[in-house]
Amino acid sequence: MAKNKKNQAIETAQDPVLWHDRKRVLGMPLSFTVYEITDDRLTLRKGFFRTETDEILLYRILDIKMVRTFGQKLCGVGTVTLYSADQSHHTLELKNIKSPDKVRKFISSIVERERAKRGLVGREMYGSATVGMDHDGCAHGADQVFVDTDGDGIPD
């Protein structure tokens, strides 16, 4: 009986998913690679028989790049590349995702929100300390809530 309560506590402790998508083949979500973003992390799960799960804390993302080849444009997909300060993934590609420009903008805004919530600035991500930075009372948008207003699956 106690084991069930522990499992229930673990299941309810999960953050709500703000965005998710699959790697697409010819614009259709036919692969076993899933991308998810919660309040503070990006999760990549890939595989069917052997599943790998990788996470990157959003505040550790340093730069974001989007590429759309001609074939990707025809299928309505693109690739978003994330450059991070993470030890296991310095570069992570979200391949063949739907609406890549909206996703890039969403990730950029949520990364900035996470950095503001933690009181980080760009120099800290590269190892330099900031001196005299007071973030008490700053309005960096840390309380910003992302809502999907147009129903396309990407919070605005």
DSSP file with accessible surface (Angstrom, degrees, kcal/mol):
  #  RESIDUE AA STRUCTURE BP1 BP2  ACC     N-H-->O    O-->H-N    N-H-->O    O-->H-N    TCO  KAPPA ALPHA  PHI   PSI    X-CA   Y-CA   Z-CA
    1    1 A M     >        0   0  177      0, 0.0     4,-1.4     0, 0.0     3,-0.2   0.000 360.0 360.0 360.0 -41.2    0.0    0.0    0.0
    2    2 A A  H  >  +     0   0   70      1,-0.2     4,-1.9     2,-0.2     5,-0.2   0.841 360.0  59.9 -66.9 -30.6    2.8    2.4    0.9
    3    3 A K  H  > S+     0   0  156      1,-0.2     4,-2.2     2,-0.2    -1,-0.2   0.903 102.5  51.6 -65.0 -39.0    4.5    1.7   -2.5
    4    4 A N  H  > S+     0   0   99      1,-0.2     4,-2.3     2,-0.2    -1,-0.2   0.893 107.8  52.3 -63.9 -39.0    1.4    2.9   -4.4
    5    5 A K  H  X S+     0   0  135     -4,-1.4     4,-2.1     2,-0.2    -1,-0.2   0.892 108.6  50.8 -65.2 -38.1    1.4    6.2   -2.4
    6    6 A K  H  X S+     0   0  148     -4,-1.9     4,-2.1     2,-0.2    -2,-0.2   0.928 110.9  48.3 -63.2 -45.3    5.1    6.7   -3.3
    7    7 A N  H  X S+     0   0   70     -4,-2.2     4,-2.3     1,-0.2    -2,-0.2   0.891 110.7  51.2 -63.2 -38.6    4.3    6.1   -7.0
    8    8 A Q  H  X S+     0   0  119     -4,-2.3     4,-2.2     2,-0.2    -1,-0.2   0.900 108.8  51.4 -65.1 -39.0    1.4    8.5   -6.8
    9    9 A A  H  X S+     0   0   57     -4,-2.1     4,-1.0     2,-0.2    -2,-0.2   0.899 110.7  48.7 -65.3 -38.5    3.6   11.2   -5.2
   10   10 A I  H  < S+     0   0  111     -4,-2.1     3,-0.4     1,-0.2     4,-0.3   0.930 111.6  49.1 -67.1 -43.0    6.2   10.8   -8.0
   11   11 A E  H >< S+     0   0  131     -4,-2.3     3,-0.8     1,-0.2    -2,-0.2   0.884 112.2  47.4 -65.7 -37.1    3.6   11.0  -10.7
   12   12 A T  H 3< S+     0   0  115     -4,-2.2    -1,-0.2     1,-0.2    -2,-0.2   0.694 100.6  67.9 -79.8 -13.9    2.0   14.2   -9.3
   13   13 A A  T 3< S+     0   0   77     -4,-1.0    -1,-0.2    -3,-0.4    -2,-0.2   0.552  76.1 111.3 -81.4  -6.8    5.4   15.9   -8.8
   14   14 A Q  S <  S-     0   0  147     -3,-0.8     3,-0.1    -4,-0.3    -3,-0.0  -0.412  71.1-118.8 -71.2 143.4    5.9   16.1  -12.6
   15   15 A D        -     0   0   70      1,-0.1     2,-0.1    -2,-0.1    -1,-0.1  -0.475  35.3 -98.2 -75.3 150.8    5.9   19.6  -14.2
   16   16 A P        -     0   0   86      0, 0.0     2,-0.5     0, 0.0    23,-0.4  -0.419  38.7-113.2 -69.4 144.4    3.2   20.3  -16.8
   17   17 A V        -     0   0   65      1,-0.2    21,-0.3    21,-0.1     3,-0.1  -0.674  28.7-174.5 -82.0 122.8    4.4   20.0  -20.4
   18   18 A L  S    S+     0   0   35     19,-3.0     2,-0.3    -2,-0.5    20,-0.2   0.772  71.7   3.2 -86.7 -30.4    4.5   23.4  -22.1
   19   19 A W  E     +A   37   0A   7     18,-1.4    18,-2.8   135,-0.1     2,-0.3  -0.983  63.5 172.4-154.6 142.2    5.4   22.1  -25.5
   20   20 A H  E     +A   36   0A 124    133,-0.4     2,-0.3    -2,-0.3    16,-0.2  -0.988   6.7 155.8-149.3 152.2    6.0   18.7  -27.1
   21   21 A D  E     -A   35   0A  13     14,-2.1    14,-3.2    -2,-0.3     2,-0.3  -0.959  29.5-122.2-160.9 170.6    6.5   17.3  -30.6
   22   22 A R  E     -A   34   0A  97     -2,-0.3    76,-0.2    12,-0.2    12,-0.2  -0.866  36.2 -96.5-117.4 155.8    8.1   14.4  -32.4
   23   23 A K        -     0   0   63     10,-2.0     8,-1.1    -2,-0.3     2,-0.3  -0.534  52.5-139.1 -65.0 134.5   10.8   14.2  -35.0
   24   24 A R        -     0   0   31     72,-1.4     2,-0.5    71,-0.4     3,-0.1  -0.786  16.1-152.5-109.4 148.2    8.9   14.1  -38.3
   25   25 A V  B >  S-D   28   0B  74      3,-2.9     3,-1.9    -2,-0.3     5,-0.1  -0.981  89.3 -15.6-116.2 117.1    9.3   12.1  -41.5
   26   26 A L  T 3  S-     0   0  139     -2,-0.5    -1,-0.2     1,-0.3    46,-0.0   0.862 130.6 -54.7  54.3  36.7    7.9   13.9  -44.5
   27   27 A G  T 3  S+     0   0   21      1,-0.2    -1,-0.3    69,-0.1    71,-0.0   0.406 117.6 110.1  83.2  -4.2    6.0   16.2  -42.1
   28   28 A M  B <  S-D   25   0B  98     -3,-1.9    -3,-2.9     1,-0.0     2,-2.2  -0.876  75.8-120.4-108.3 139.1    4.3   13.3  -40.3
   29   29 A P        +     0   0   62      0, 0.0    -5,-0.2     0, 0.0    -6,-0.1  -0.419  63.3 134.2 -77.3  76.1    5.2   12.4  -36.7
   30   30 A L        +     0   0  109     -2,-2.2    -6,-0.1    -7,-0.2     2,-0.1   0.417  41.7  90.2-105.4   0.6    6.3    8.8  -37.5
   31   31 A S  S    S-     0   0   21     -8,-1.1    -6,-0.0    -3,-0.2    15,-0.0  -0.417  75.8-124.3 -96.5 173.7    9.5    8.5  -35.4
   32   32 A F  S    S+     0   0  111     -2,-0.1    15,-1.2   -10,-0.1     2,-0.5  -0.109  77.8 106.9-106.8  33.2   10.2    7.4  -31.9
   33   33 A T  E     - B   0  46A  22    -10,-0.3   -10,-2.0    13,-0.2     2,-0.4  -0.969  48.7-174.8-113.1 120.6   12.0   10.7  -31.0
   34   34 A V  E     -AB  22  45A  18     11,-3.4    11,-2.7    -2,-0.5     2,-0.4  -0.958  10.3-161.4-121.8 135.1   10.0   12.9  -28.7
   35   35 A Y  E     +AB  21  44A   5    -14,-3.2   -14,-2.1    -2,-0.4     2,-0.3  -0.943  13.5 177.1-113.4 137.2   10.8   16.4  -27.5
   36   36 A E  E     -AB  20  43A  42      7,-2.3     7,-3.1    -2,-0.4     2,-0.4  -0.997  14.8-159.9-139.6 143.8    9.2   18.0  -24.4
   37   37 A I  E     +AB  19  42A   0    -18,-2.8   -19,-3.0    -2,-0.3   -18,-1.4  -0.993  13.4 175.8-123.5 127.7    9.6   21.3  -22.6
   38   38 A T        -     0   0   13      3,-2.6   -21,-0.1    -2,-0.4    -2,-0.0  -0.438  54.9 -72.9-108.5-168.3    8.5   21.9  -19.1
   39   39 A D  S    S+     0   0   51    -23,-0.4     3,-0.1     1,-0.2   -22,-0.1   0.841 126.7  11.7 -57.6 -35.4    9.0   25.0  -16.9
   40   40 A D  S    S+     0   0   29      1,-0.1    18,-2.0    18,-0.1    19,-0.4   0.449 120.9  42.5-129.2   1.2   12.7   24.4  -16.3
   41   41 A R  E     - C   0  57A  71     16,-0.3    -3,-2.6    17,-0.1     2,-0.5  -0.993  56.7-135.2-152.1 155.7   14.0   21.7  -18.7
   42   42 A L  E     -BC  37  56A   1     14,-2.9    14,-2.4    -2,-0.3     2,-0.4  -0.938  26.1-160.1-107.4 131.5   14.0   20.3  -22.2
   43   43 A T  E     -BC  36  55A  11     -7,-3.1    -7,-2.3    -2,-0.5     2,-0.5  -0.950   7.2-166.9-117.6 134.7   13.6   16.5  -22.4
   44   44 A L  E     -BC  35  54A  10     10,-3.1    10,-2.9    -2,-0.4     2,-0.4  -0.985   7.4-179.0-120.0 120.7   14.6   14.4  -25.4
   45   45 A R  E     +BC  34  53A  85    -11,-2.7   -11,-3.4    -2,-0.5     2,-0.4  -0.991   8.6 171.0-119.5 129.2   13.4   10.7  -25.5
   46   46 A K  E     +BC  33  52A  84      6,-2.3     6,-2.8    -2,-0.4   -13,-0.2  -0.993  29.2  47.5-139.9 147.3   14.4    8.5  -28.4
   47   47 A G        -     0   0   32    -15,-1.2     4,-0.2    -2,-0.4    -2,-0.0  -0.235  47.6-137.3 113.6 159.5   14.1    4.9  -29.3
   48   48 A F  S    S+     0   0  125      2,-0.2     3,-0.2    -2,-0.1    -2,-0.0   0.682 100.3  21.6-115.9 -60.5   11.6    2.1  -29.3
   49   49 A F  S    S+     0   0  195      1,-0.3     2,-0.5     0, 0.0    -2,-0.0   0.880 138.6  30.5 -78.7 -38.6   13.3   -1.1  -27.9
   50   50 A R  S    S-     0   0  180      2,-0.0     2,-0.5     0, 0.0    -1,-0.3  -0.955  83.2-161.4-121.8 110.0   16.1    0.9  -26.2
   51   51 A T        -     0   0   83     -2,-0.5     2,-0.4    -3,-0.2    -4,-0.2  -0.808   4.5-164.3 -99.9 129.5   14.9    4.3  -25.0
   52   52 A E  E     -C   46   0A  68     -6,-2.8    -6,-2.3    -2,-0.5     2,-0.5  -0.923   2.8-164.7-108.0 137.5   17.3    7.1  -24.1
   53   53 A T  E     +C   45   0A  77     -2,-0.4     2,-0.4    -8,-0.2    -8,-0.2  -0.989   8.9 179.2-124.1 125.2   16.2   10.1  -22.2
   54   54 A D  E     -C   44   0A  39    -10,-2.9   -10,-3.1    -2,-0.5     2,-0.4  -0.960   6.7-164.1-124.1 144.2   18.3   13.2  -22.0
   55   55 A E  E     -C   43   0A  92     -2,-0.4     2,-0.4   -12,-0.2   -12,-0.2  -0.966   6.5-168.6-128.5 144.5   17.5   16.5  -20.2
   56   56 A I  E     -C   42   0A   1    -14,-2.4   -14,-2.9    -2,-0.4     2,-0.3  -1.000  27.3-124.6-127.8 129.9   18.9   20.0  -20.5
   57   57 A L  E >   -C   41   0A  42     -2,-0.4     3,-1.6   -16,-0.2   -16,-0.3  -0.584  22.7-133.6 -70.1 131.4   18.1   22.7  -17.9
   58   58 A L  G >  S+     0   0    0    -18,-2.0     3,-1.8    -2,-0.3    -1,-0.1   0.843 100.8  61.5 -61.3 -35.3   16.7   25.6  -19.9
   59   59 A Y  G 3  S+     0   0   47    -19,-0.4    -1,-0.3     1,-0.3   -18,-0.1   0.726  96.7  62.8 -68.1 -13.6   18.8   28.3  -18.2
   60   60 A R  G <  S+     0   0   65     -3,-1.6    25,-2.4    24,-0.1     2,-0.4   0.523  75.2 109.4 -87.3  -4.6   22.0   26.5  -19.5
   61   61 A I  E <   +E   84   0C   1     -3,-1.8    23,-0.3    -4,-0.2     3,-0.1  -0.601  43.0 179.9 -75.0 126.2   21.0   27.1  -23.1
   62   62 A L  E     +     0   0C  46     21,-3.1     2,-0.3    -2,-0.4    22,-0.2   0.808  59.9   5.9 -96.9 -37.8   23.4   29.7  -24.6
   63   63 A D  E     -E   83   0C  97     20,-1.8    20,-2.9     2,-0.0     2,-0.4  -0.991  56.5-150.6-151.0 154.8   22.3   30.1  -28.2
   64   64 A I  E     -E   82   0C  31     -2,-0.3     2,-0.4    18,-0.2    18,-0.2  -0.991  13.2-177.5-132.2 135.0   19.6   29.0  -30.5
   65   65 A K  E     -E   81   0C 101     16,-2.8    16,-3.7    -2,-0.4     2,-0.4  -0.984   9.2-157.2-133.7 142.0   19.8   28.5  -34.3
   66   66 A M  E     -E   80   0C  60     -2,-0.4     2,-0.4    14,-0.2    14,-0.2  -0.973   9.3-176.5-121.6 136.4   17.1   27.5  -36.8
   67   67 A V  E     -E   79   0C  61     12,-2.8    12,-3.0    -2,-0.4     2,-0.4  -0.997   4.9-176.4-131.1 135.3   17.7   25.9  -40.2
   68   68 A R        -     0   0   90     -2,-0.4    10,-0.1    10,-0.2     2,-0.1  -0.948  10.9-159.1-132.0 112.8   15.2   25.0  -42.9
   69   69 A T     >  -     0   0   76     -2,-0.4     4,-2.5     1,-0.1     5,-0.2  -0.312  37.5-100.6 -77.9 171.5   16.3   23.2  -46.0
   70   70 A F  H  > S+     0   0  156      1,-0.2     4,-2.1     2,-0.2     5,-0.2   0.929 125.2  49.6 -60.7 -43.1   14.2   23.3  -49.2
   71   71 A G  H  > S+     0   0   40      1,-0.2     4,-1.5     2,-0.2    -1,-0.2   0.892 110.0  50.9 -63.0 -39.3   12.8   19.8  -48.4
   72   72 A Q  H  >>S+     0   0   21      1,-0.2     5,-2.6     2,-0.2     4,-0.8   0.899 107.9  52.9 -65.6 -38.8   12.0   20.8  -44.9
   73   73 A K  H ><5S+     0   0  126     -4,-2.5     3,-0.7     1,-0.2    -2,-0.2   0.907 106.7  52.8 -62.1 -40.1   10.1   23.9  -46.2
   74   74 A L  H 3<5S+     0   0  126     -4,-2.1    -1,-0.2     1,-0.2    -2,-0.2   0.857 114.4  42.1 -62.8 -34.2    8.1   21.7  -48.5
   75   75 A C  H 3<5S-     0   0   49     -4,-1.5    -1,-0.2    -5,-0.2    -2,-0.2   0.465 113.7-116.6 -91.9  -4.0    7.1   19.4  -45.5
   76   76 A G  T <<5S+     0   0   35     -4,-0.8    23,-0.9    -3,-0.7     2,-0.2   0.810  77.3 107.7  75.1  29.7    6.5   22.4  -43.1
   77   77 A V  E   < + F   0  98C   5     -5,-2.6     2,-0.3    21,-0.2    -1,-0.3  -0.758  40.2 178.7-129.0 177.3    9.2   21.4  -40.7
   78   78 A G  E     - F   0  97C   0     19,-1.3    19,-2.7    -2,-0.2     2,-0.5  -0.964  29.1-103.6-166.4 175.3   12.7   22.6  -39.7
   79   79 A T  E     -E   67   0C  16    -12,-3.0   -12,-2.8    -2,-0.3     2,-0.5  -0.959  21.5-161.9-118.1 128.1   15.6   22.0  -37.3
   80   80 A V  E     -EF  66  94C   0     14,-1.9    14,-3.3    -2,-0.5     2,-0.5  -0.947  10.3-157.8-107.9 123.1   16.3   24.0  -34.2
   81   81 A T  E     -EF  65  93C   4    -16,-3.7   -16,-2.8    -2,-0.5     2,-0.5  -0.896   3.0-159.8-105.3 129.8   19.8   23.7  -32.8
   82   82 A L  E     -EF  64  92C   0     10,-3.3    10,-2.5    -2,-0.5     2,-0.5  -0.928   2.7-159.4-110.8 128.2   20.5   24.5  -29.2
   83   83 A Y  E     +EF  63  91C  75    -20,-2.9   -21,-3.1    -2,-0.5   -20,-1.8  -0.933  25.5 175.1-105.5 125.3   24.0   25.3  -27.9
   84   84 A S  E     -E   61   0C   6      6,-2.3   -23,-0.2    -2,-0.5   -24,-0.1  -0.812  47.4-125.6-131.4 169.3   24.3   24.8  -24.2
   85   85 A A        +     0   0   21    -25,-2.4     2,-0.1    -2,-0.3     5,-0.1   0.143  69.2 129.9 -95.0  16.5   26.7   24.8  -21.3
   86   86 A D        -     0   0   25      3,-0.5    -2,-0.1   -26,-0.2   -30,-0.0  -0.456  60.1-137.2 -74.2 143.2   25.5   21.3  -20.4
   87   87 A Q  S    S+     0   0  156      1,-0.2     3,-0.2    -2,-0.1    -1,-0.1   0.872 100.3  38.3 -70.9 -36.3   28.3   18.7  -19.9
   88   88 A S  S    S+     0   0   85      1,-0.2     2,-0.4     2,-0.1    -1,-0.2   0.772 125.0  32.7 -89.1 -26.1   26.7   15.9  -21.8
   89   89 A H        +     0   0   41      1,-0.1    -3,-0.5   -34,-0.1    -1,-0.2  -0.822  50.6 164.5-135.0  96.5   25.1   17.9  -24.7
   90   90 A H  S    S+     0   0  113     -2,-0.4    -6,-2.3     1,-0.3     2,-0.4   0.804  84.1  28.3 -76.6 -28.7   26.9   21.0  -25.9
   91   91 A T  E     -F   83   0C  74     -8,-0.2     2,-0.4    -3,-0.1    -1,-0.3  -0.999  69.8-179.8-134.0 129.8   24.8   20.9  -29.0
   92   92 A L  E     -F   82   0C  12    -10,-2.5   -10,-3.3    -2,-0.4     2,-0.5  -0.997  11.8-154.7-132.1 128.5   21.3   19.4  -29.3
   93   93 A E  E     -F   81   0C  84     -2,-0.4     2,-1.0   -12,-0.2   -12,-0.2  -0.896  10.2-156.8-107.0 129.5   19.2   19.4  -32.4
   94   94 A L  E >   -F   80   0C   0    -14,-3.3   -14,-1.9    -2,-0.5     3,-0.5  -0.853  33.7-154.7 -96.5  94.2   15.4   19.3  -32.5
   95   95 A K  E 3   -     0   0C  84     -2,-1.0   -71,-0.4     1,-0.2   -16,-0.2  -0.519  55.1  -8.4 -84.4 139.8   15.2   17.8  -35.9
   96   96 A N  E 3  S+     0   0C  42     -2,-0.2   -72,-1.4   -73,-0.2     2,-0.3   0.884  83.0 164.5  49.6  54.4   12.2   18.1  -38.3
   97   97 A I  E <   -F   78   0C   0    -19,-2.7   -19,-1.3    -3,-0.5    -1,-0.2  -0.725  40.5-105.0-101.2 152.6    9.8   19.8  -35.9
   98   98 A K  E    S+F   77   0C  94     -2,-0.3   -21,-0.2   -76,-0.2     5,-0.1  -0.480  98.0   6.6 -73.7 143.7    6.6   21.6  -36.9
   99   99 A S  S  > S+     0   0   38    -23,-0.9     4,-2.1    -2,-0.2    -1,-0.2   0.935  73.5 179.3  51.2  58.5    6.6   25.4  -36.8
  100  100 A P  H  > S+     0   0    4      0, 0.0     4,-2.7     0, 0.0     5,-0.2   0.835  73.8  55.1 -63.4 -32.2   10.3   25.7  -36.0
  101  101 A D  H  > S+     0   0   57      2,-0.2     4,-2.3     1,-0.2     5,-0.2   0.927 109.9  45.9 -68.3 -41.7   10.4   29.5  -36.0
  102  102 A K  H  > S+     0   0   86      2,-0.2     4,-2.5     1,-0.2    -1,-0.2   0.903 113.8  49.9 -64.9 -39.5    7.6   29.7  -33.3
  103  103 A V  H  X S+     0   0    0     -4,-2.1     4,-3.0     2,-0.2     5,-0.3   0.923 109.2  51.8 -65.1 -41.8    9.4   27.0  -31.3
  104  104 A R  H  X S+     0   0   74     -4,-2.7     4,-2.4     1,-0.2    -2,-0.2   0.940 112.4  45.3 -59.8 -46.0   12.7   28.9  -31.6
  105  105 A K  H  X S+     0   0  117     -4,-2.3     4,-2.3     2,-0.2    -1,-0.2   0.900 113.4  50.6 -64.9 -40.1   11.0   32.1  -30.3
  106  106 A F  H  X S+     0   0    5     -4,-2.5     4,-2.5     2,-0.2     5,-0.2   0.942 111.5  47.1 -63.5 -46.5    9.2   30.2  -27.5
  107  107 A I  H  X S+     0   0    0     -4,-3.0     4,-2.5     1,-0.2     5,-0.2   0.924 111.2  52.7 -62.7 -41.3   12.4   28.5  -26.3
  108  108 A S  H  X S+     0   0   52     -4,-2.4     4,-2.2    -5,-0.3    -1,-0.2   0.929 111.7  45.2 -60.4 -44.8   14.3   31.8  -26.4
  109  109 A S  H  X S+     0   0   39     -4,-2.3     4,-2.1     1,-0.2    -1,-0.2   0.902 114.1  47.5 -68.7 -38.7   11.6   33.5  -24.2
  110  110 A I  H  X S+     0   0    0     -4,-2.5     4,-2.4     2,-0.2    -1,-0.2   0.861 110.1  53.6 -73.4 -30.4   11.4   30.6  -21.7
  111  111 A V  H  X S+     0   0    4     -4,-2.5     4,-2.5    -5,-0.2    -2,-0.2   0.941 110.1  47.5 -64.7 -45.9   15.2   30.5  -21.5
  112  112 A E  H  X S+     0   0  103     -4,-2.2     4,-2.4    -5,-0.2    -2,-0.2   0.895 110.9  52.0 -62.3 -38.6   15.3   34.2  -20.7
  113  113 A R  H  X S+     0   0   19     -4,-2.1     4,-2.5     2,-0.2    -1,-0.2   0.929 110.1  48.4 -63.7 -43.1   12.5   33.7  -18.1
  114  114 A E  H  X S+     0   0    1     -4,-2.4     4,-1.7     2,-0.2    -2,-0.2   0.902 111.5  49.6 -65.3 -40.5   14.5   30.9  -16.4
  115  115 A R  H  X>S+     0   0   24     -4,-2.5     5,-2.9     1,-0.2     4,-0.6   0.913 112.1  48.0 -64.0 -42.5   17.7   33.0  -16.3
  116  116 A A  H ><5S+     0   0   20     -4,-2.4     3,-0.8     3,-0.2    -2,-0.2   0.903 108.7  54.2 -64.9 -39.2   15.8   35.9  -14.8
  117  117 A K  H 3<5S+     0   0  111     -4,-2.5    -1,-0.2     1,-0.3    -2,-0.2   0.878 114.1  41.7 -62.5 -33.8   14.1   33.7  -12.2
  118  118 A R  H 3<5S-     0   0  111     -4,-1.7    -1,-0.3    -5,-0.2    -2,-0.2   0.464 113.7-117.8 -91.5  -4.6   17.6   32.4  -11.2
  119  119 A G  T <<5 +     0   0   20     -3,-0.8     2,-0.3    -4,-0.6    -3,-0.2   0.807  63.5 147.3  73.8  30.0   19.2   35.9  -11.3
  120  120 A L      < -     0   0   40     -5,-2.9     2,-0.3    -6,-0.2    -1,-0.2  -0.713  29.2-167.6 -99.7 149.8   21.6   34.9  -14.0
  121  121 A V    >>  -     0   0   36     -2,-0.3     3,-1.1     1,-0.0     4,-0.9  -0.831  41.7 -93.6-124.4 170.5   23.0   37.1  -16.8
  122  122 A G  H >> S+     0   0   36     -2,-0.3     4,-0.8     1,-0.3     3,-0.6   0.837 120.1  58.6 -55.1 -38.4   25.0   36.0  -19.9
  123  123 A R  H >4>S+     0   0  139      1,-0.2     5,-1.9     2,-0.2     3,-0.7   0.852 100.2  57.6 -63.8 -33.2   28.4   36.6  -18.4
  124  124 A E  H X45S+     0   0   58     -3,-1.1     3,-1.2     1,-0.2    -1,-0.2   0.829  98.5  60.1 -66.7 -29.8   27.6   34.0  -15.6
  125  125 A M  H <<5S+     0   0   28     -4,-0.9    -1,-0.2    -3,-0.6    -2,-0.2   0.776 105.2  48.8 -69.4 -23.6   27.0   31.4  -18.2
  126  126 A Y  T <<5S-     0   0  167     -4,-0.8    -1,-0.3    -3,-0.7    -2,-0.2   0.334 127.2 -96.7 -97.4   5.7   30.5   31.7  -19.5
  127  127 A G  T < 5S+     0   0   70     -3,-1.2     2,-0.3     1,-0.3    -3,-0.2   0.334  83.2 126.1 102.3  -7.8   32.1   31.5  -16.0
  128  128 A S      < -     0   0   70     -5,-1.9    -1,-0.3    -6,-0.1     2,-0.2  -0.678  55.5-130.2 -85.8 139.0   32.5   35.2  -15.1
  129  129 A A        -     0   0   86     -2,-0.3     2,-0.5    -3,-0.1    -1,-0.0  -0.608  13.7-133.9 -85.0 145.8   31.0   36.4  -11.9
  130  130 A T        -     0   0   25     -2,-0.2     2,-0.5     3,-0.1     3,-0.3  -0.853  17.8-150.5 -99.6 134.7   28.8   39.5  -11.9
  131  131 A V  S    S+     0   0  134     -2,-0.5     3,-0.1     1,-0.2    -2,-0.0  -0.891  71.4   2.9-108.4 131.5   29.5   42.0   -9.1
  132  132 A G  S    S+     0   0   76     -2,-0.5     2,-0.7     1,-0.2    -1,-0.2   0.692  79.1 151.8  74.9  19.2   26.9   44.2   -7.7
  133  133 A M        -     0   0   86     -3,-0.3     2,-0.6   -14,-0.1    -1,-0.2  -0.758  23.6-170.2 -86.7 112.9   23.9   42.9   -9.7
  134  134 A D        +     0   0  111     -2,-0.7   -15,-0.0    -3,-0.1    -3,-0.0  -0.923  14.1 174.0-106.7 116.0   20.8   43.3   -7.6
  135  135 A H    >   +     0   0   44     -2,-0.6     3,-1.3     2,-0.1     2,-0.5   0.284  37.6 122.0-104.6   8.4   17.8   41.5   -9.0
  136  136 A D  T 3  S+     0   0  138      1,-0.2     3,-0.1     3,-0.0    -2,-0.1  -0.600  88.1   6.1 -71.7 123.9   15.3   42.2   -6.2
  137  137 A G  T 3  S+     0   0   86     -2,-0.5    -1,-0.2     1,-0.3     2,-0.2   0.466  93.1 142.0  85.5  -1.8   12.4   44.1   -7.6
  138  138 A C    <   -     0   0   61     -3,-1.3     2,-1.0     1,-0.1    -1,-0.3  -0.532  48.5-140.6 -72.0 142.1   13.5   43.7  -11.2
  139  139 A A        +     0   0  104     -2,-0.2    -1,-0.1     1,-0.2    -3,-0.0  -0.692  44.7 146.5-103.0  78.3   10.7   43.1  -13.7
  140  140 A H  S    S-     0   0  101     -2,-1.0    -1,-0.2    -5,-0.1   -24,-0.1   0.362  73.5-100.4 -91.9   2.3   12.4   40.5  -16.0
  141  141 A G  S >  S+     0   0   23     -3,-0.1     3,-1.8   -25,-0.1   -24,-0.1   0.759  73.4 146.1  85.8  23.9    9.1   38.7  -16.7
  142  142 A A  T 3  S+     0   0   45      1,-0.3   -25,-0.1   -26,-0.1    -3,-0.1   0.766  73.6  51.0 -66.3 -23.0    9.9   35.9  -14.3
  143  143 A D  T 3  S+     0   0  142      2,-0.1    -1,-0.3   -26,-0.0     2,-0.1   0.281  82.3 132.0 -96.4  12.9    6.2   35.6  -13.5
  144  144 A Q    <   -     0   0   89     -3,-1.8     2,-0.4     1,-0.0    -4,-0.0  -0.419  45.0-151.5 -67.4 135.8    5.3   35.4  -17.2
  145  145 A V        -     0   0  114     -2,-0.1     2,-0.5     2,-0.0    -2,-0.1  -0.908   7.6-137.4-111.6 133.9    2.9   32.6  -18.1
  146  146 A F        +     0   0   17     -2,-0.4     2,-0.4     9,-0.1   -40,-0.0  -0.800  25.5 179.4 -95.1 127.4    2.9   30.9  -21.5
  147  147 A V        -     0   0   87      9,-0.6     9,-2.3    -2,-0.5     2,-1.2  -0.978  31.8-128.5-129.2 139.0   -0.5   30.3  -23.0
  148  148 A D        +     0   0   60     -2,-0.4     3,-0.1     7,-0.3    -2,-0.0  -0.705  36.6 167.3 -86.6  95.5   -1.4   28.7  -26.4
  149  149 A T  S    S+     0   0  110     -2,-1.2    -1,-0.2     5,-0.2     0, 0.0   0.814  71.7  43.3 -83.0 -31.3   -3.8   31.3  -27.7
  150  150 A D  S    S-     0   0   83      4,-0.3    -1,-0.2     0, 0.0    -2,-0.1   0.449 103.2-122.8 -99.2   2.5   -4.0   30.3  -31.4
  151  151 A G  S    S+     0   0   61     -3,-0.1    -2,-0.1     3,-0.1    -3,-0.1   0.678  73.7 124.0  73.7  19.5   -4.3   26.5  -30.7
  152  152 A D  S    S-     0   0   36      2,-0.3    -1,-0.1   -53,-0.0    -3,-0.0   0.419  84.9-106.2 -93.3   4.6   -1.3   25.4  -32.8
  153  153 A G  S    S+     0   0   42      1,-0.2  -133,-0.4  -134,-0.0    -5,-0.1   0.438  91.9 103.0  89.3   0.1    0.4   23.6  -29.8
  154  154 A I  S    S-     0   0    5   -135,-0.1    -4,-0.3    -7,-0.0    -2,-0.3  -0.966  73.1-126.4-118.5 117.4    3.1   26.3  -29.3
  155  155 A P              0   0   11      0, 0.0    -7,-0.3     0, 0.0    -9,-0.1  -0.334 360.0 360.0 -60.8 141.0    2.6   28.7  -26.4
  156  156 A D              0   0   87     -9,-2.3    -9,-0.6   -50,-0.0   -54,-0.0  -0.540 360.0 360.0 -89.0 360.0    2.8   32.3  -27.4
